[in-house]
Each structure stands twice: as structure tokens, then as C-alpha cells.
Amino acid sequence: MLGFMRKGKNIRNQILNKELESIDHQIDRVRVIIKCLCIFARQSSEVYRELVHMNKPLNNCFKIIGQQLRLREVDI
């Protein structure tokens, strides 16, 4: 699309809106991945036992790999 714009060709608003929505979605996806990586990086190296509710860590994993699953048409 950037190539079309550089050549001075017009892009329909519908196509432009669709591309902008895709870019916005990918930015949100990157934000979630970075947030999860920061949380992971700050974890202590000490080993200890604690009660863990598995929904939260699993949801974080799905946030990170969700796009790859969708691209492969995998539903969870």
C-alpha cells in the first residue's frame, strides 16, 4: 500500500480503513506481548510454592500466541 501512495495512486477509503484497523490490532498485540514479557522478566529467580489459578497464566499465553493460532485456524 505504501508503494501505491509513493507512486501517487489513490487508495479507496474502505481499503485504507481496513489496513488501519489491521495496524491498530497489531499494535495492541505487540503491546500485550511486551507487557507479558516485562512481567516475565521481573519475576524473581527464587523458587517457592504458591497456589496458582491457571486461568491467568494460560490467558497470557493465549494473548501471546493467539494471532498464530488464528492464522492456522485453531480454535480454543
PyMOL Python script that loads the backbone (N, CA, C, O; Angstrom):
from pymol import cmd

cmd.read_pdbstr("""\
ATOM      1  N   MET A   1       0.826  -1.179   0.000  1.00  0.00           N
ATOM      2  CA  MET A   1       0.000   0.000   0.000  1.00  0.00           C
ATOM      3  C   MET A   1       0.880   1.256   0.000  1.00  0.00           C
ATOM      4  O   MET A   1       0.561   2.241  -0.665  1.00  0.00           O
ATOM      5  N   LEU A   2       1.968   1.215   0.735  1.00  0.00           N
ATOM      6  CA  LEU A   2       2.863   2.368   0.762  1.00  0.00           C
ATOM      7  C   LEU A   2       3.442   2.627  -0.626  1.00  0.00           C
ATOM      8  O   LEU A   2       3.662   3.776  -1.010  1.00  0.00           O
ATOM      9  N   GLY A   3       3.685   1.560  -1.371  1.00  0.00           N
ATOM     10  CA  GLY A   3       4.180   1.705  -2.733  1.00  0.00           C
ATOM     11  C   GLY A   3       3.197   2.444  -3.626  1.00  0.00           C
ATOM     12  O   GLY A   3       3.596   3.280  -4.436  1.00  0.00           O
ATOM     13  N   PHE A   4       1.902   2.136  -3.479  1.00  0.00           N
ATOM     14  CA  PHE A   4       0.871   2.842  -4.247  1.00  0.00           C
ATOM     15  C   PHE A   4       0.876   4.331  -3.922  1.00  0.00           C
ATOM     16  O   PHE A   4       0.779   5.176  -4.812  1.00  0.00           O
ATOM     17  N   MET A   5       0.992   4.637  -2.629  1.00  0.00           N
ATOM     18  CA  MET A   5       0.962   6.028  -2.208  1.00  0.00           C
ATOM     19  C   MET A   5       2.177   6.787  -2.734  1.00  0.00           C
ATOM     20  O   MET A   5       2.063   7.945  -3.136  1.00  0.00           O
ATOM     21  N   ARG A   6       3.336   6.139  -2.733  1.00  0.00           N
ATOM     22  CA  ARG A   6       4.553   6.793  -3.229  1.00  0.00           C
ATOM     23  C   ARG A   6       4.461   7.080  -4.722  1.00  0.00           C
ATOM     24  O   ARG A   6       5.039   8.045  -5.222  1.00  0.00           O
ATOM     25  N   LYS A   7       3.715   6.215  -5.430  1.00  0.00           N
ATOM     26  CA  LYS A   7       3.537   6.413  -6.866  1.00  0.00           C
ATOM     27  C   LYS A   7       2.416   7.403  -7.166  1.00  0.00           C
ATOM     28  O   LYS A   7       2.125   7.685  -8.329  1.00  0.00           O
ATOM     29  N   GLY A   8       1.789   7.931  -6.114  1.00  0.00           N
ATOM     30  CA  GLY A   8       0.734   8.918  -6.293  1.00  0.00           C
ATOM     31  C   GLY A   8      -0.622   8.323  -6.643  1.00  0.00           C
ATOM     32  O   GLY A   8      -1.522   9.044  -7.074  1.00  0.00           O
ATOM     33  N   LYS A   9      -0.777   7.013  -6.462  1.00  0.00           N
ATOM     34  CA  LYS A   9      -2.060   6.376  -6.759  1.00  0.00           C
ATOM     35  C   LYS A   9      -3.003   6.522  -5.564  1.00  0.00           C
ATOM     36  O   LYS A   9      -2.577   6.478  -4.410  1.00  0.00           O
ATOM     37  N   ASN A  10      -4.270   6.693  -5.859  1.00  0.00           N
ATOM     38  CA  ASN A  10      -5.276   6.821  -4.804  1.00  0.00           C
ATOM     39  C   ASN A  10      -5.645   5.447  -4.243  1.00  0.00           C
ATOM     40  O   ASN A  10      -5.667   4.440  -4.950  1.00  0.00           O
ATOM     41  N   ILE A  11      -5.925   5.454  -2.972  1.00  0.00           N
ATOM     42  CA  ILE A  11      -6.375   4.235  -2.299  1.00  0.00           C
ATOM     43  C   ILE A  11      -7.773   4.511  -1.763  1.00  0.00           C
ATOM     44  O   ILE A  11      -8.011   5.526  -1.108  1.00  0.00           O
ATOM     45  N   ARG A  12      -8.683   3.604  -2.048  1.00  0.00           N
ATOM     46  CA  ARG A  12     -10.066   3.792  -1.583  1.00  0.00           C
ATOM     47  C   ARG A  12     -10.100   3.830  -0.062  1.00  0.00           C
ATOM     48  O   ARG A  12      -9.327   3.153   0.617  1.00  0.00           O
ATOM     49  N   ASN A  13     -11.019   4.641   0.453  1.00  0.00           N
ATOM     50  CA  ASN A  13     -11.160   4.790   1.914  1.00  0.00           C
ATOM     51  C   ASN A  13     -11.457   3.468   2.595  1.00  0.00           C
ATOM     52  O   ASN A  13     -10.971   3.218   3.698  1.00  0.00           O
ATOM     53  N   GLN A  14     -12.245   2.621   1.956  1.00  0.00           N
ATOM     54  CA  GLN A  14     -12.599   1.331   2.547  1.00  0.00           C
ATOM     55  C   GLN A  14     -11.342   0.479   2.745  1.00  0.00           C
ATOM     56  O   GLN A  14     -11.170  -0.140   3.795  1.00  0.00           O
ATOM     57  N   ILE A  15     -10.471   0.448   1.743  1.00  0.00           N
ATOM     58  CA  ILE A  15      -9.228  -0.325   1.854  1.00  0.00           C
ATOM     59  C   ILE A  15      -8.315   0.308   2.891  1.00  0.00           C
ATOM     60  O   ILE A  15      -7.710  -0.395   3.700  1.00  0.00           O
ATOM     61  N   LEU A  16      -8.216   1.618   2.872  1.00  0.00           N
ATOM     62  CA  LEU A  16      -7.374   2.321   3.832  1.00  0.00           C
ATOM     63  C   LEU A  16      -7.849   2.077   5.259  1.00  0.00           C
ATOM     64  O   LEU A  16      -7.034   1.829   6.148  1.00  0.00           O
ATOM     65  N   ASN A  17      -9.150   2.144   5.486  1.00  0.00           N
ATOM     66  CA  ASN A  17      -9.705   1.888   6.827  1.00  0.00           C
ATOM     67  C   ASN A  17      -9.406   0.469   7.281  1.00  0.00           C
ATOM     68  O   ASN A  17      -9.059   0.247   8.441  1.00  0.00           O
ATOM     69  N   LYS A  18      -9.538  -0.490   6.377  1.00  0.00           N
ATOM     70  CA  LYS A  18      -9.267  -1.889   6.725  1.00  0.00           C
ATOM     71  C   LYS A  18      -7.801  -2.063   7.123  1.00  0.00           C
ATOM     72  O   LYS A  18      -7.494  -2.744   8.101  1.00  0.00           O
ATOM     73  N   GLU A  19      -6.909  -1.449   6.365  1.00  0.00           N
ATOM     74  CA  GLU A  19      -5.482  -1.539   6.681  1.00  0.00           C
ATOM     75  C   GLU A  19      -5.156  -0.854   8.003  1.00  0.00           C
ATOM     76  O   GLU A  19      -4.364  -1.370   8.791  1.00  0.00           O
ATOM     77  N   LEU A  20      -5.759   0.294   8.246  1.00  0.00           N
ATOM     78  CA  LEU A  20      -5.525   0.998   9.511  1.00  0.00           C
ATOM     79  C   LEU A  20      -6.035   0.195  10.700  1.00  0.00           C
ATOM     80  O   LEU A  20      -5.400   0.188  11.755  1.00  0.00           O
ATOM     81  N   GLU A  21      -7.168  -0.478  10.550  1.00  0.00           N
ATOM     82  CA  GLU A  21      -7.685  -1.341  11.618  1.00  0.00           C
ATOM     83  C   GLU A  21      -6.726  -2.493  11.880  1.00  0.00           C
ATOM     84  O   GLU A  21      -6.493  -2.865  13.030  1.00  0.00           O
ATOM     85  N   SER A  22      -6.177  -3.051  10.822  1.00  0.00           N
ATOM     86  CA  SER A  22      -5.204  -4.133  10.976  1.00  0.00           C
ATOM     87  C   SER A  22      -3.959  -3.650  11.708  1.00  0.00           C
ATOM     88  O   SER A  22      -3.448  -4.338  12.592  1.00  0.00           O
ATOM     89  N   ILE A  23      -3.475  -2.471  11.343  1.00  0.00           N
ATOM     90  CA  ILE A  23      -2.307  -1.895  12.015  1.00  0.00           C
ATOM     91  C   ILE A  23      -2.606  -1.660  13.491  1.00  0.00           C
ATOM     92  O   ILE A  23      -1.778  -1.962  14.351  1.00  0.00           O
ATOM     93  N   ASP A  24      -3.782  -1.123  13.786  1.00  0.00           N
ATOM     94  CA  ASP A  24      -4.183  -0.869  15.168  1.00  0.00           C
ATOM     95  C   ASP A  24      -4.237  -2.170  15.967  1.00  0.00           C
ATOM     96  O   ASP A  24      -3.794  -2.220  17.114  1.00  0.00           O
ATOM     97  N   HIS A  25      -4.781  -3.216  15.356  1.00  0.00           N
ATOM     98  CA  HIS A  25      -4.858  -4.524  16.015  1.00  0.00           C
ATOM     99  C   HIS A  25      -3.456  -5.061  16.305  1.00  0.00           C
ATOM    100  O   HIS A  25      -3.204  -5.587  17.389  1.00  0.00           O
ATOM    101  N   GLN A  26      -2.551  -4.931  15.348  1.00  0.00           N
ATOM    102  CA  GLN A  26      -1.189  -5.431  15.544  1.00  0.00           C
ATOM    103  C   GLN A  26      -0.451  -4.637  16.618  1.00  0.00           C
ATOM    104  O   GLN A  26       0.345  -5.203  17.367  1.00  0.00           O
ATOM    105  N   ILE A  27      -0.703  -3.350  16.699  1.00  0.00           N
ATOM    106  CA  ILE A  27      -0.091  -2.528  17.756  1.00  0.00           C
ATOM    107  C   ILE A  27      -0.581  -3.002  19.125  1.00  0.00           C
ATOM    108  O   ILE A  27       0.213  -3.116  20.058  1.00  0.00           O
ATOM    109  N   ASP A  28      -1.878  -3.278  19.252  1.00  0.00           N
ATOM    110  CA  ASP A  28      -2.411  -3.796  20.513  1.00  0.00           C
ATOM    111  C   ASP A  28      -1.773  -5.135  20.852  1.00  0.00           C
ATOM    112  O   ASP A  28      -1.444  -5.399  22.008  1.00  0.00           O
ATOM    113  N   ARG A  29      -1.600  -5.975  19.843  1.00  0.00           N
ATOM    114  CA  ARG A  29      -0.998  -7.295  20.040  1.00  0.00           C
ATOM    115  C   ARG A  29       0.439  -7.154  20.544  1.00  0.00           C
ATOM    116  O   ARG A  29       0.841  -7.857  21.471  1.00  0.00           O
ATOM    117  N   VAL A  30       1.199  -6.265  19.950  1.00  0.00           N
ATOM    118  CA  VAL A  30       2.578  -6.031  20.373  1.00  0.00           C
ATOM    119  C   VAL A  30       2.612  -5.484  21.797  1.00  0.00           C
ATOM    120  O   VAL A  30       3.473  -5.865  22.590  1.00  0.00           O
ATOM    121  N   ARG A  31       1.680  -4.595  22.123  1.00  0.00           N
ATOM    122  CA  ARG A  31       1.608  -4.033  23.470  1.00  0.00           C
ATOM    123  C   ARG A  31       1.400  -5.131  24.507  1.00  0.00           C
ATOM    124  O   ARG A  31       2.043  -5.123  25.557  1.00  0.00           O
ATOM    125  N   VAL A  32       0.504  -6.075  24.217  1.00  0.00           N
ATOM    126  CA  VAL A  32       0.230  -7.184  25.139  1.00  0.00           C
ATOM    127  C   VAL A  32       1.458  -8.080  25.277  1.00  0.00           C
ATOM    128  O   VAL A  32       1.804  -8.498  26.382  1.00  0.00           O
ATOM    129  N   ILE A  33       2.112  -8.373  24.162  1.00  0.00           N
ATOM    130  CA  ILE A  33       3.308  -9.219  24.204  1.00  0.00           C
ATOM    131  C   ILE A  33       4.400  -8.555  25.041  1.00  0.00           C
ATOM    132  O   ILE A  33       5.030  -9.213  25.870  1.00  0.00           O
ATOM    133  N   ILE A  34       4.625  -7.275  24.834  1.00  0.00           N
ATOM    134  CA  ILE A  34       5.647  -6.560  25.597  1.00  0.00           C
ATOM    135  C   ILE A  34       5.295  -6.539  27.076  1.00  0.00           C
ATOM    136  O   ILE A  34       6.168  -6.715  27.926  1.00  0.00           O
ATOM    137  N   LYS A  35       4.022  -6.326  27.385  1.00  0.00           N
ATOM    138  CA  LYS A  35       3.590  -6.326  28.787  1.00  0.00           C
ATOM    139  C   LYS A  35       3.852  -7.689  29.424  1.00  0.00           C
ATOM    140  O   LYS A  35       4.357  -7.764  30.544  1.00  0.00           O
ATOM    141  N   CYS A  36       3.513  -8.754  28.721  1.00  0.00           N
ATOM    142  CA  CYS A  36       3.737 -10.109  29.254  1.00  0.00           C
ATOM    143  C   CYS A  36       5.223 -10.394  29.430  1.00  0.00           C
ATOM    144  O   CYS A  36       5.625 -10.995  30.426  1.00  0.00           O
ATOM    145  N   LEU A  37       6.036  -9.971  28.474  1.00  0.00           N
ATOM    146  CA  LEU A  37       7.475 -10.177  28.589  1.00  0.00           C
ATOM    147  C   LEU A  37       8.060  -9.392  29.757  1.00  0.00           C
ATOM    148  O   LEU A  37       8.953  -9.885  30.447  1.00  0.00           O
ATOM    149  N   CYS A  38       7.572  -8.186  29.985  1.00  0.00           N
ATOM    150  CA  CYS A  38       8.051  -7.387  31.129  1.00  0.00           C
ATOM    151  C   CYS A  38       7.679  -8.049  32.446  1.00  0.00           C
ATOM    152  O   CYS A  38       8.487  -8.087  33.374  1.00  0.00           O
ATOM    153  N   ILE A  39       6.473  -8.566  32.532  1.00  0.00           N
ATOM    154  CA  ILE A  39       6.051  -9.272  33.752  1.00  0.00           C
ATOM    155  C   ILE A  39       6.930 -10.491  33.972  1.00  0.00           C
ATOM    156  O   ILE A  39       7.370 -10.749  35.093  1.00  0.00           O
ATOM    157  N   PHE A  40       7.190 -11.243  32.904  1.00  0.00           N
ATOM    158  CA  PHE A  40       8.033 -12.436  32.999  1.00  0.00           C
ATOM    159  C   PHE A  40       9.456 -12.069  33.419  1.00  0.00           C
ATOM    160  O   PHE A  40      10.056 -12.759  34.243  1.00  0.00           O
ATOM    161  N   ALA A  41       9.991 -11.000  32.864  1.00  0.00           N
ATOM    162  CA  ALA A  41      11.371 -10.604  33.151  1.00  0.00           C
ATOM    163  C   ALA A  41      11.544 -10.140  34.588  1.00  0.00           C
ATOM    164  O   ALA A  41      12.633 -10.270  35.146  1.00  0.00           O
ATOM    165  N   ARG A  42      10.513  -9.612  35.190  1.00  0.00           N
ATOM    166  CA  ARG A  42      10.611  -9.091  36.562  1.00  0.00           C
ATOM    167  C   ARG A  42      10.431 -10.170  37.619  1.00  0.00           C
ATOM    168  O   ARG A  42      10.600  -9.899  38.808  1.00  0.00           O
ATOM    169  N   GLN A  43      10.096 -11.370  37.213  1.00  0.00           N
ATOM    170  CA  GLN A  43       9.866 -12.424  38.190  1.00  0.00           C
ATOM    171  C   GLN A  43      11.174 -12.779  38.902  1.00  0.00           C
ATOM    172  O   GLN A  43      12.253 -12.767  38.310  1.00  0.00           O
ATOM    173  N   SER A  44      11.042 -13.087  40.161  1.00  0.00           N
ATOM    174  CA  SER A  44      12.186 -13.440  40.978  1.00  0.00           C
ATOM    175  C   SER A  44      12.740 -14.800  40.564  1.00  0.00           C
ATOM    176  O   SER A  44      12.002 -15.659  40.081  1.00  0.00           O
ATOM    177  N   SER A  45      14.031 -14.985  40.754  1.00  0.00           N
ATOM    178  CA  SER A  45      14.643 -16.273  40.439  1.00  0.00           C
ATOM    179  C   SER A  45      14.524 -17.255  41.600  1.00  0.00           C
ATOM    180  O   SER A  45      14.918 -18.416  41.484  1.00  0.00           O
ATOM    181  N   GLU A  46      13.984 -16.786  42.708  1.00  0.00           N
ATOM    182  CA  GLU A  46      13.792 -17.668  43.853  1.00  0.00           C
ATOM    183  C   GLU A  46      12.675 -18.661  43.554  1.00  0.00           C
ATOM    184  O   GLU A  46      11.685 -18.332  42.900  1.00  0.00           O
ATOM    185  N   VAL A  47      12.855 -19.867  44.042  1.00  0.00           N
ATOM    186  CA  VAL A  47      11.849 -20.912  43.842  1.00  0.00           C
ATOM    187  C   VAL A  47      11.037 -21.040  45.122  1.00  0.00           C
ATOM    188  O   VAL A  47      11.595 -21.196  46.208  1.00  0.00           O
ATOM    189  N   TYR A  48       9.734 -20.976  44.990  1.00  0.00           N
ATOM    190  CA  TYR A  48       8.861 -21.136  46.135  1.00  0.00           C
ATOM    191  C   TYR A  48       7.523 -21.673  45.649  1.00  0.00           C
ATOM    192  O   TYR A  48       7.183 -21.563  44.471  1.00  0.00           O
ATOM    193  N   ARG A  49       6.784 -22.247  46.564  1.00  0.00           N
ATOM    194  CA  ARG A  49       5.468 -22.801  46.237  1.00  0.00           C
ATOM    195  C   ARG A  49       4.391 -21.785  46.561  1.00  0.00           C
ATOM    196  O   ARG A  49       4.457 -21.070  47.561  1.00  0.00           O
ATOM    197  N   GLU A  50       3.391 -21.742  45.681  1.00  0.00           N
ATOM    198  CA  GLU A  50       2.234 -20.912  45.945  1.00  0.00           C
ATOM    199  C   GLU A  50       1.062 -21.441  45.121  1.00  0.00           C
ATOM    200  O   GLU A  50       1.247 -22.122  44.111  1.00  0.00           O
ATOM    201  N   LEU A  51      -0.112 -21.121  45.564  1.00  0.00           N
ATOM    202  CA  LEU A  51      -1.315 -21.503  44.850  1.00  0.00           C
ATOM    203  C   LEU A  51      -1.447 -20.628  43.612  1.00  0.00           C
ATOM    204  O   LEU A  51      -1.372 -19.402  43.694  1.00  0.00           O
ATOM    205  N   VAL A  52      -1.642 -21.264  42.475  1.00  0.00           N
ATOM    206  CA  VAL A  52      -1.757 -20.528  41.218  1.00  0.00           C
ATOM    207  C   VAL A  52      -3.076 -20.883  40.561  1.00  0.00           C
ATOM    208  O   VAL A  52      -3.402 -22.057  40.381  1.00  0.00           O
ATOM    209  N   HIS A  53      -3.825 -19.861  40.207  1.00  0.00           N
ATOM    210  CA  HIS A  53      -5.037 -20.075  39.432  1.00  0.00           C
ATOM    211  C   HIS A  53      -4.614 -20.085  37.965  1.00  0.00           C
ATOM    212  O   HIS A  53      -4.131 -19.076  37.451  1.00  0.00           O
ATOM    213  N   MET A  54      -4.791 -21.201  37.302  1.00  0.00           N
ATOM    214  CA  MET A  54      -4.220 -21.413  35.966  1.00  0.00           C
ATOM    215  C   MET A  54      -4.843 -20.543  34.877  1.00  0.00           C
ATOM    216  O   MET A  54      -4.236 -20.378  33.818  1.00  0.00           O
ATOM    217  N   ASN A  55      -6.011 -19.990  35.094  1.00  0.00           N
ATOM    218  CA  ASN A  55      -6.635 -19.195  34.040  1.00  0.00           C
ATOM    219  C   ASN A  55      -5.785 -17.993  33.637  1.00  0.00           C
ATOM    220  O   ASN A  55      -5.648 -17.705  32.448  1.00  0.00           O
ATOM    221  N   LYS A  56      -5.218 -17.295  34.607  1.00  0.00           N
ATOM    222  CA  LYS A  56      -4.452 -16.088  34.288  1.00  0.00           C
ATOM    223  C   LYS A  56      -3.199 -16.393  33.455  1.00  0.00           C
ATOM    224  O   LYS A  56      -3.008 -15.769  32.411  1.00  0.00           O
ATOM    225  N   PRO A  57      -2.336 -17.333  33.880  1.00  0.00           N
ATOM    226  CA  PRO A  57      -1.156 -17.625  33.044  1.00  0.00           C
ATOM    227  C   PRO A  57      -1.533 -18.179  31.667  1.00  0.00           C
ATOM    228  O   PRO A  57      -0.888 -17.852  30.671  1.00  0.00           O
ATOM    229  N   LEU A  58      -2.566 -19.008  31.606  1.00  0.00           N
ATOM    230  CA  LEU A  58      -2.980 -19.550  30.310  1.00  0.00           C
ATOM    231  C   LEU A  58      -3.527 -18.453  29.415  1.00  0.00           C
ATOM    232  O   LEU A  58      -3.232 -18.430  28.220  1.00  0.00           O
ATOM    233  N   ASN A  59      -4.311 -17.551  29.965  1.00  0.00           N
ATOM    234  CA  ASN A  59      -4.819 -16.435  29.165  1.00  0.00           C
ATOM    235  C   ASN A  59      -3.678 -15.574  28.638  1.00  0.00           C
ATOM    236  O   ASN A  59      -3.730 -15.107  27.500  1.00  0.00           O
ATOM    237  N   ASN A  60      -2.651 -15.362  29.453  1.00  0.00           N
ATOM    238  CA  ASN A  60      -1.491 -14.603  28.996  1.00  0.00           C
ATOM    239  C   ASN A  60      -0.782 -15.312  27.842  1.00  0.00           C
ATOM    240  O   ASN A  60      -0.349 -14.670  26.886  1.00  0.00           O
ATOM    241  N   CYS A  61      -0.668 -16.625  27.933  1.00  0.00           N
ATOM    242  CA  CYS A  61      -0.064 -17.393  26.837  1.00  0.00           C
ATOM    243  C   CYS A  61      -0.895 -17.254  25.565  1.00  0.00           C
ATOM    244  O   CYS A  61      -0.346 -17.052  24.482  1.00  0.00           O
ATOM    245  N   PHE A  62      -2.201 -17.359  25.692  1.00  0.00           N
ATOM    246  CA  PHE A  62      -3.061 -17.257  24.517  1.00  0.00           C
ATOM    247  C   PHE A  62      -3.025 -15.862  23.913  1.00  0.00           C
ATOM    248  O   PHE A  62      -3.179 -15.707  22.702  1.00  0.00           O
ATOM    249  N   LYS A  63      -2.824 -14.849  24.742  1.00  0.00           N
ATOM    250  CA  LYS A  63      -2.688 -13.493  24.211  1.00  0.00           C
ATOM    251  C   LYS A  63      -1.449 -13.399  23.333  1.00  0.00           C
ATOM    252  O   LYS A  63      -1.460 -12.739  22.294  1.00  0.00           O
ATOM    253  N   ILE A  64      -0.389 -14.060  23.756  1.00  0.00           N
ATOM    254  CA  ILE A  64       0.864 -14.006  23.005  1.00  0.00           C
ATOM    255  C   ILE A  64       0.780 -14.834  21.722  1.00  0.00           C
ATOM    256  O   ILE A  64       1.207 -14.374  20.664  1.00  0.00           O
ATOM    257  N   ILE A  65       0.240 -16.037  21.803  1.00  0.00           N
ATOM    258  CA  ILE A  65       0.229 -16.906  20.624  1.00  0.00           C
ATOM    259  C   ILE A  65      -1.096 -16.895  19.880  1.00  0.00           C
ATOM    260  O   ILE A  65      -1.255 -17.606  18.887  1.00  0.00           O
ATOM    261  N   GLY A  66      -2.039 -16.106  20.343  1.00  0.00           N
ATOM    262  CA  GLY A  66      -3.383 -16.094  19.755  1.00  0.00           C
ATOM    263  C   GLY A  66      -3.400 -15.804  18.273  1.00  0.00           C
ATOM    264  O   GLY A  66      -4.132 -16.455  17.527  1.00  0.00           O
ATOM    265  N   GLN A  67      -2.606 -14.835  17.823  1.00  0.00           N
ATOM    266  CA  GLN A  67      -2.593 -14.492  16.401  1.00  0.00           C
ATOM    267  C   GLN A  67      -2.087 -15.671  15.570  1.00  0.00           C
ATOM    268  O   GLN A  67      -2.632 -15.957  14.503  1.00  0.00           O
ATOM    269  N   GLN A  68      -1.066 -16.344  16.047  1.00  0.00           N
ATOM    270  CA  GLN A  68      -0.543 -17.502  15.314  1.00  0.00           C
ATOM    271  C   GLN A  68      -1.591 -18.617  15.250  1.00  0.00           C
ATOM    272  O   GLN A  68      -1.720 -19.297  14.232  1.00  0.00           O
ATOM    273  N   LEU A  69      -2.328 -18.797  16.329  1.00  0.00           N
ATOM    274  CA  LEU A  69      -3.386 -19.807  16.322  1.00  0.00           C
ATOM    275  C   LEU A  69      -4.482 -19.436  15.329  1.00  0.00           C
ATOM    276  O   LEU A  69      -4.962 -20.291  14.585  1.00  0.00           O
ATOM    277  N   ARG A  70      -4.880 -18.165  15.314  1.00  0.00           N
ATOM    278  CA  ARG A  70      -5.917 -17.723  14.381  1.00  0.00           C
ATOM    279  C   ARG A  70      -5.476 -17.893  12.935  1.00  0.00           C
ATOM    280  O   ARG A  70      -6.274 -18.292  12.086  1.00  0.00           O
ATOM    281  N   LEU A  71      -4.220 -17.595  12.648  1.00  0.00           N
ATOM    282  CA  LEU A  71      -3.706 -17.738  11.285  1.00  0.00           C
ATOM    283  C   LEU A  71      -3.742 -19.196  10.829  1.00  0.00           C
ATOM    284  O   LEU A  71      -3.869 -19.481   9.638  1.00  0.00           O
ATOM    285  N   ARG A  72      -3.630 -20.101  11.778  1.00  0.00           N
ATOM    286  CA  ARG A  72      -3.680 -21.535  11.468  1.00  0.00           C
ATOM    287  C   ARG A  72      -5.079 -22.123  11.666  1.00  0.00           C
ATOM    288  O   ARG A  72      -5.285 -23.335  11.613  1.00  0.00           O
ATOM    289  N   GLU A  73      -6.038 -21.204  11.899  1.00  0.00           N
ATOM    290  CA  GLU A  73      -7.445 -21.575  12.074  1.00  0.00           C
ATOM    291  C   GLU A  73      -7.646 -22.566  13.220  1.00  0.00           C
ATOM    292  O   GLU A  73      -8.410 -23.525  13.103  1.00  0.00           O
ATOM    293  N   VAL A  74      -6.943 -22.316  14.336  1.00  0.00           N
ATOM    294  CA  VAL A  74      -7.068 -23.136  15.533  1.00  0.00           C
ATOM    295  C   VAL A  74      -7.963 -22.408  16.517  1.00  0.00           C
ATOM    296  O   VAL A  74      -7.685 -21.267  16.884  1.00  0.00           O
ATOM    297  N   ASP A  75      -9.043 -23.060  16.949  1.00  0.00           N
ATOM    298  CA  ASP A  75      -9.954 -22.504  17.941  1.00  0.00           C
ATOM    299  C   ASP A  75      -9.745 -23.203  19.272  1.00  0.00           C
ATOM    300  O   ASP A  75      -9.637 -24.427  19.339  1.00  0.00           O
ATOM    301  N   ILE A  76      -9.691 -22.405  20.329  1.00  0.00           N
ATOM    302  CA  ILE A  76      -9.534 -22.974  21.672  1.00  0.00           C
ATOM    303  C   ILE A  76     -10.711 -22.527  22.506  1.00  0.00           C
ATOM    304  O   ILE A  76     -10.804 -22.880  23.682  1.00  0.00           O
TER     305      ILE A  76
END
""", "prot")
cmd.dss("prot")
cmd.show_as("cartoon", "prot")
cmd.util.cbc("prot")
cmd.orient("prot")
